[in-house]
Structures are given as C-alpha cells and as structure tokens.
C-alpha cells in the first residue's frame, strides 16, 4: 500500500498504529477492579485515570509471561519505573501521545506482580493510563501482596528526587530525577506501605524558592487540596486516611534571604490544622531535610521543633519531629547541590528506623542497589542492617552474560551493616551483564522479618577497561 503525501498526518499515524496491532492481544481496561491505584489520581473517566504527581503507582497481578501498558502523555518527558515481582526491571521514558510500552516479557508462565511507578514530578506533564495489553489467554488475578498501610509525603524538590541521579554541575532534567530512590519512596517500601506523594520542586510552606518575603500564592498549603497542582478542579477526596503523614517543607522558605519566621510558623501551624481536618486527627511527622546547614539549619530546627510540640499539645492528633542528617558531600552531590541517591538511601535508613520505633512497625528488608565493586566482588545494599544467625549469608546466585557464576563467600561490610559483599570465583569484565537472585534463606532485617526471594536483580557494572 502506498501512502500519498496528501494523507493528513493524523490518518497516517493511525494507519501506522493499525499495522502494529497484535491480533492475539486484548486490552484490560483501567477500570478493572483488580488494579490497585495509589496517589492523587483523577478518576473522572475510570477508563482513563489521569495524574501528574511523583510516585503515583499502578499495580496488578497477572497470570502469564508478558504484559504491556498503554499511556497517553501530555508532553512526552516523564519516566516510569517498572517493577516486576518486587524487583525493579527497567526505567522507561515515555513519548508524547498514546503509546504502548512493554513492561515484561519472556517470564515464567505463572502469576506475577507488576507495578508502574511514576518517577518524575508534575512539571513534566500529565499522564493518562489506558489499561494493560496482554495475550488473550492472560488475565488479572487478585493481588496477593497486600499493602495495608499508607504513608503520605508532602514535600519539595528533595522529596521529588530532584537531580538525585545527576552529577554535580549537570543540568537538571527528567532523566536525572528518580522519585523511586528517594528517602520517601524507600521508607514506604521498607514498611510494605502504599506510597502517596504530594511534592513540587521549589515549593514552600508560605514562600517558594527565592520568593518575596510576603510569600507566594502558589505555596503548598494553598494548593494542597488539588489533584493537579495548578488546576483548580478537581479536588482530592481525602477518603483514605494515611497511617502517617510526613511533611518536609521549609528548605525553600529559608534557602535564600527574606524568609519571615512568623509567616512560616503560622503558615505551618495552619497547614497542620487543615490536615487534621481533612483526615480527622491523622498522625503527622514534621521533618527537616538534609540540604540546610549552619545558622539557617539552627533557625529552622527551632521553628519546626516548636511547631511539632505546639500542635501535638493541642490534642488534635499526634505530631512528632525528625531531622535527617545533613549532607556533607561524602556521598556526592546531585544536580544543583541536591541529595544523591546515596544520600537519600542514608536518610531513608534514618527515617525508617525512627518510624519503626514511633509506630512499632517491623522493617521489611529490601535490596536497593547491587553493583560490581571490584572485578571479583559485588556489593549489595539494603534498606536496613542485615542479620543472619549462621553468619554465612547464603542463598545468593549470580549469572554473568547469562551463564552461572560462583560465589565463594558472602560477608557483611565492616563499615556498614546494611551492605553485603559477595566474593566471586571468576573475574567480571567491563561491559558484561550481571544478574543476582536470592532463594529464601536466613537473612533478616530489624524485627526478624526475613528477606524475601528475588530474581534477576540487575547489578550495575561500571568497570572500565584498563588504560593502555
């Protein structure tokens, strides 16, 4: 078939799309009741839920070997983390308009869990989920891994993950922002909690970054009720009460000269009032992030500590205070001096341990990062200190370019109890693909919760060829 140059572009695109249709596939609509949604989402059209905040999650269990999603993107700039059977498999950059994206294929023919997690913030445009595409013999099944807890994080660029995957000096872009590896998202996963984020880079309690001393009208409290930050309608329903609300706001109010302490304190107290009204006496944790230092940090610490004590004493819901450790640069600096992934993971461990005591929750051990440390050693980082009564730390297997490798010993890192070092018999070469899996053994985290098995955890291999 020949296409005339006079055929309109929209018709041409439709013809091309029709040529790519998989006749053996079917669409599972977004309104399917077996799909779990978490986040601020507009369900005005249940078959086309729309969202823009970081951390929106779409999760389902399916029985089959492969699955795709259909998204309609406003700008074509967002990234999504794809998690299969609790292991992140890929990070997908989406295109503008309606497209299909393969999430997983060539899996074992059994029940699998798939999660789509938006890792970029609202500035990169709205996303509309139009359902899953699967083979005709594939169906969704009820999610077996129930997440009964919900944690909400309200924050700024730190919570968004601004530049956490960038090098210092690099220009910020969607590619350098990964909310999945922020202190907030990692903390939620540490308690197997559903994760709800309301965050925007540059936003504050009363004054946005470098705003006037009198404040900005588009500060967080003024726009908090909205599903989309800059759309007056629709408003969020507040039907589901979080088990904990974490607020990390204040860095932008005081990061440049001009912050007004009275406006900030009053604005924060009023914001807590509104949260206690929307959610009927929720538990709130007021957090100070890692970016401030010196006199500004001392000042903000004084304010936030006072706010938490004052609002807690009113009896409208428990309010606590927590301060993350300040970034010193030893874990690198991200885009525009923001925290790196390594700094986020450090702060996540601190926050997770604090919440574990505050709420009495056990911490779920999860692998966060695996990398080739030396040609014959891998380092595996967890969200919590790892324990094994046998001190053998067994159960791991490795493949290199698809072929089984041999692990001679595994031991806990001497300087960091949340890291395991895996010594290999063979030497890994630059460019080789390394994968790690774990069959259930005796490894556990805080509270004795066992590490669950995982398959095909990608190992970062940044080895470089020797200079000649």
C-alpha positions in Angstrom: 0.0 0.0 0.0 1.3 3.4 -0.9 0.7 6.4 1.2 0.0 9.7 -0.6 1.9 12.8 0.6 -1.6 14.4 0.8 -2.8 12.0 3.5 -3.2 14.0 6.7 -0.6 13.3 9.4 -3.2 12.0 11.9 -4.6 9.5 9.4 -1.1 8.4 8.5 -0.3 7.9 12.3 -3.5 5.8 12.7 -2.6 3.6 9.7 0.9 3.0 11.1 -0.6 2.2 14.5 -3.0 -0.3 13.0 -0.2 -2.1 11.3 1.4 -2.7 14.7 -1.7 -4.2 16.3 -1.2 -7.6 17.9 -4.2 -9.7 16.8 -3.5 -12.1 19.7 -3.7 -9.4 22.3 -6.5 -8.0 24.4 -6.9 -4.8 26.5 -7.6 -4.9 30.2 -9.3 -1.6 30.9 -8.0 0.8 33.5 -11.3 0.4 35.4 -10.7 -3.3 36.1 -11.3 -3.7 39.9 -8.2 -5.9 40.3 -5.9 -2.9 39.5 -4.6 -1.1 42.6 -4.0 2.7 42.3 -2.1 4.8 44.8 -1.6 8.6 44.6 -3.5 11.6 43.6 -5.4 10.5 40.5 -8.4 11.9 38.6 -10.9 9.1 38.1 -13.5 11.3 36.3 -13.1 8.8 33.5 -12.5 5.5 35.2 -11.1 4.0 31.9 -8.6 6.9 31.6 -7.3 7.8 35.1 -5.1 10.9 34.9 -2.3 12.0 37.2 0.8 14.2 37.5 2.5 13.8 40.9 5.6 11.8 41.6 5.2 8.3 43.0 1.7 7.5 41.5 1.6 3.7 41.5 -0.5 1.3 39.4 -0.2 -2.3 40.5 -1.7 -5.6 39.4 -1.1 -9.4 39.4 -1.4 -11.3 36.2 -1.1 -14.9 35.2 1.1 -15.1 32.1 4.5 -14.5 30.5 4.3 -10.9 29.3 2.4 -7.6 29.8 2.3 -4.1 28.3 0.7 -0.8 29.3 -0.9 1.9 27.3 -0.2 5.5 28.3 -1.3 8.8 26.8 1.3 11.5 27.7 0.8 15.3 27.6 4.4 16.2 27.0 6.4 13.0 26.5 9.0 13.9 29.1 8.1 11.6 32.0 9.9 8.5 33.3 8.3 5.4 34.9 10.0 2.7 37.0 8.8 -0.8 36.1 8.8 -3.3 39.0 8.1 -7.0 38.4 7.8 -9.4 41.3 9.1 -6.6 43.6 12.3 -6.1 41.6 12.9 -3.0 39.5 13.4 -4.3 36.0 13.7 -1.1 34.0 13.1 2.7 33.8 11.0 3.8 30.8 10.9 7.2 29.1 7.5 7.8 27.6 6.7 9.6 24.4 4.1 12.3 23.8 0.6 11.0 22.9 -0.8 7.5 23.1 1.6 4.6 23.0 2.0 1.0 24.1 5.1 0.1 26.3 6.3 -3.5 27.1 6.6 -3.9 30.8 7.8 -7.5 30.9 8.2 -10.5 28.6 9.6 -14.0 28.5 8.7 -14.6 32.1 7.9 -17.9 33.6 4.3 -18.8 32.9 2.9 -18.2 36.4 1.4 -15.4 38.5 3.5 -12.2 38.5 3.2 -8.8 40.2 3.7 -5.7 38.0 3.9 -2.1 39.3 4.2 1.1 37.3 5.7 3.9 39.3 6.0 7.5 38.1 9.4 8.7 39.0 9.2 12.3 37.7 7.3 15.3 39.0 4.3 17.3 37.9 6.2 19.8 35.8 6.8 17.1 33.2 3.1 16.9 32.3 0.1 14.8 32.9 -0.1 11.0 32.3 -3.2 9.1 31.4 -3.3 5.3 32.0 -5.4 3.5 29.4 -5.0 -0.1 30.6 -2.9 -3.2 30.2 -2.3 -5.1 27.0 -1.9 -8.9 27.4 -2.3 -12.0 25.3 -5.9 -13.3 25.0 -5.3 -16.2 27.4 -3.9 -13.9 30.1 -6.0 -12.5 33.0 -5.5 -10.4 36.1 -5.8 -12.1 39.4 -6.2 -10.7 42.9 -3.1 -9.1 44.4 -1.6 -11.4 46.9 0.9 -8.9 48.4 -1.5 -6.7 50.3 -0.2 -3.3 51.4 -2.4 -2.4 54.3 -0.5 0.7 55.3 -0.5 4.1 53.6 2.2 6.8 54.1 1.8 10.3 52.6 4.8 12.5 52.0 4.3 16.3 51.4 7.5 18.0 50.2 9.7 19.9 47.9 12.5 19.1 45.4 14.1 16.8 48.0 11.0 14.6 48.2 10.7 14.7 44.4 14.2 13.4 43.9 15.4 16.4 42.0 18.8 15.7 40.4 19.4 12.6 42.6 20.8 10.8 39.6 22.8 13.7 38.3 26.4 14.7 38.8 27.2 18.0 40.5 27.1 20.7 37.8 24.9 18.7 35.4 21.8 20.4 34.1 18.6 19.2 35.7 16.2 17.2 33.5 13.6 14.5 33.9 16.3 11.9 33.3 18.2 12.9 36.5 15.1 12.7 38.8 14.1 9.4 40.2 11.5 9.5 42.9 11.6 5.7 43.3 15.0 6.1 45.0 14.2 9.0 47.3 14.1 8.8 51.1 10.3 9.0 50.9 9.6 6.1 48.5 12.3 3.9 50.0 10.8 4.5 53.5 7.3 3.5 52.3 8.7 0.3 50.7 10.5 -0.5 54.0 7.1 -1.0 55.6 5.4 -2.5 52.6 3.2 0.6 52.6 1.4 2.2 49.8 3.1 5.5 48.9 1.4 8.8 48.3 3.5 11.8 47.4 2.4 15.5 47.1 5.6 17.3 46.1 6.9 20.0 43.9 10.4 21.4 43.4 10.8 24.9 44.8 7.6 24.9 46.9 7.4 26.0 50.5 5.0 26.4 53.4 4.4 30.1 52.7 7.3 31.2 50.4 8.6 29.3 47.4 12.2 29.3 46.4 13.6 32.9 46.3 10.1 34.3 46.6 9.0 37.6 48.2 9.2 37.8 52.0 5.4 38.2 52.0 5.0 34.8 50.4 3.8 33.1 47.2 0.1 32.4 46.5 1.0 29.0 44.9 2.7 27.7 48.1 1.8 24.1 49.2 -1.0 24.9 51.7 -2.9 27.0 49.2 -2.9 24.3 46.5 -2.8 21.2 48.6 -6.4 20.1 48.1 -6.0 19.8 44.3 -5.3 16.6 42.4 -3.3 18.7 39.8 -1.2 21.4 41.4 -2.1 24.2 39.0 -5.7 23.1 38.2 -8.4 24.5 40.5 -10.5 21.4 39.9 -10.9 18.6 40.7 -10.1 18.5 44.4 -8.8 15.4 46.1 -11.4 13.4 48.1 -9.4 12.6 51.2 -11.4 9.4 51.6 -8.5 7.2 52.6 -6.7 8.2 55.8 -2.9 7.7 55.8 -1.3 5.9 58.7 1.3 8.6 58.8 1.8 12.0 57.1 5.4 13.2 56.7 5.9 16.9 55.9 9.3 18.1 54.7 8.8 21.8 53.9 10.9 24.8 54.9 14.1 24.5 52.9 12.7 26.8 50.2 11.2 29.2 52.7 14.7 29.9 54.1 17.2 28.8 51.4 17.6 32.4 50.3 17.4 35.7 52.3 14.0 37.0 53.1 12.2 34.2 55.0 9.8 35.5 57.6 9.8 33.3 60.7 6.3 34.5 61.9 4.7 33.8 58.5 6.4 30.4 58.3 5.4 29.3 61.7 1.8 30.5 61.4 1.5 29.0 57.9 2.8 25.6 59.1 0.5 25.5 62.1 -2.5 26.4 59.9 -1.4 23.7 57.4 -1.4 21.1 60.1 -4.8 22.4 61.2 -6.1 21.7 57.7 -4.6 18.2 57.5 -6.1 17.3 60.9 -9.5 18.5 59.5 -9.2 16.7 56.1 -8.1 13.4 57.7 -9.7 13.6 61.1 -6.8 13.7 63.5 -4.1 11.9 61.5 -0.6 11.2 62.9 1.9 13.7 61.5 5.7 13.8 61.4 7.4 17.1 60.7 10.8 16.6 59.0 13.8 18.7 58.3 15.6 17.7 55.1 19.4 17.4 54.6 20.2 20.4 52.4 20.4 23.2 55.0 23.3 23.9 57.3 24.8 26.5 59.7 22.7 29.3 61.1 19.8 28.6 58.7 19.6 25.0 59.9 19.7 26.0 63.5 16.9 28.5 62.9 14.6 26.1 61.0 15.2 23.3 63.6 14.0 25.7 66.3 10.8 26.6 64.3 9.9 23.0 63.3 10.5 21.6 66.7 8.3 24.3 68.3 5.6 23.7 65.7 5.5 19.9 66.4 5.4 20.4 70.2 2.7 23.1 70.0 0.4 21.2 67.6 0.9 17.9 69.4 -0.1 19.5 72.7 -3.5 20.6 71.3 -4.7 17.0 71.2 -6.0 17.1 67.6 -3.7 14.3 66.6 -0.1 13.1 67.4 2.6 15.3 65.9 6.3 14.4 66.1 9.6 15.9 64.9 12.5 14.3 63.0 15.7 15.7 61.5 17.6 13.9 58.7 21.4 14.1 58.9 22.9 16.9 56.8 24.5 16.1 53.5 28.3 16.6 53.8 29.4 15.8 50.3 30.9 12.5 51.2 28.1 10.7 49.4 28.4 13.0 46.4 26.3 16.0 45.3 23.4 15.7 42.8 22.0 18.3 40.4 22.1 21.9 41.8 23.7 20.5 45.0 20.7 18.3 45.8 21.0 14.9 47.6 22.3 12.0 45.6 20.6 8.6 45.6 23.3 7.5 48.1 22.3 10.4 50.4 18.6 9.6 50.0 19.3 6.0 51.0 21.2 7.1 54.1 18.3 9.4 55.1 15.8 6.7 54.3 17.5 4.3 56.8 17.4 7.0 59.5 13.8 7.8 58.9 12.8 4.2 58.6 14.4 3.4 62.0 12.7 6.4 63.6 9.2 5.4 62.2 9.8 1.8 63.2 10.1 2.9 66.9 7.4 5.6 66.6 4.8 3.3 65.1 6.0 -0.1 66.3 6.3 -1.4 62.7 8.8 -4.0 61.7 11.1 -3.1 58.8 10.9 -5.2 55.6 14.4 -5.9 54.3 14.7 -5.0 50.6 17.6 -4.9 48.2 18.2 -1.3 47.0 21.3 -1.4 44.9 23.7 -4.1 43.6 27.0 -3.1 41.9 30.3 -4.5 40.9 32.7 -3.1 43.5 35.9 -4.9 42.1 36.3 -7.4 39.3 35.7 -10.3 41.7 33.3 -8.7 44.3 29.8 -7.4 44.3 28.3 -5.1 46.9 24.6 -5.4 47.7 22.9 -2.5 49.6 19.8 -2.9 51.7 17.4 -0.5 53.5 18.2 -1.9 56.9 21.0 -3.7 58.7 21.1 -7.4 57.6 21.4 -10.2 60.0 22.0 -13.9 59.7 22.3 -16.1 62.8 24.6 -18.5 60.9 26.8 -15.6 59.7 27.1 -17.3 56.3 24.7 -15.0 54.4 23.9 -17.8 51.9 21.2 -18.1 49.3 22.6 -15.9 46.5 23.3 -17.0 42.9 24.9 -15.0 40.1 24.8 -15.1 36.3 27.3 -13.3 34.1 26.2 -12.8 30.5 23.5 -15.4 31.2 25.9 -18.1 32.5 26.0 -19.2 36.1 28.9 -17.8 38.2 30.3 -19.0 41.5 30.1 -17.1 44.8 32.9 -18.2 47.1 31.9 -16.2 50.2 29.5 -13.6 51.5 30.0 -11.3 54.4 28.6 -8.2 56.0 30.5 -5.0 55.2 32.7 -4.0 58.2 31.8 -0.3 58.0 28.1 -0.6 57.0 25.8 -3.3 58.3 23.3 -2.7 55.6 25.8 -3.9 52.9 26.8 -7.4 51.9 30.0 -8.2 50.0 29.8 -11.2 47.6 33.2 -12.6 46.6 33.3 -14.3 43.2 35.5 -17.1 41.9 35.6 -15.6 38.4 36.5 -12.1 37.4 33.9 -9.8 35.8 34.9 -7.9 32.7 33.8 -4.4 31.7 30.5 -4.5 29.7 29.3 -7.9 31.0 25.7 -8.2 32.1 25.5 -9.4 35.7 22.3 -10.5 37.5 21.7 -11.7 41.0 19.0 -13.8 42.6 18.2 -15.0 46.1 16.5 -18.1 47.3 14.9 -17.9 50.7 17.4 -18.4 53.5 18.0 -17.0 56.9 18.7 -13.3 56.1 16.5 -10.9 58.1 16.2 -7.2 59.0 15.1 -5.4 62.1 12.4 -7.3 64.0 13.4 -10.6 62.4 11.5 -10.2 59.2 13.0 -12.5 56.6 14.4 -11.3 53.3 12.0 -12.5 50.5 13.4 -14.3 47.4 14.1 -12.2 44.3 15.1 -13.0 40.8 17.1 -11.2 38.2 18.2 -8.2 40.2 20.3 -6.1 37.8 23.9 -5.5 39.0 25.4 -2.2 38.0 28.7 -2.9 36.2 30.7 0.3 35.7 34.0 -1.4 35.3 36.2 0.3 32.7 38.8 -1.3 30.5 42.4 -0.7 31.7 44.4 2.1 30.1 46.9 1.0 27.6 
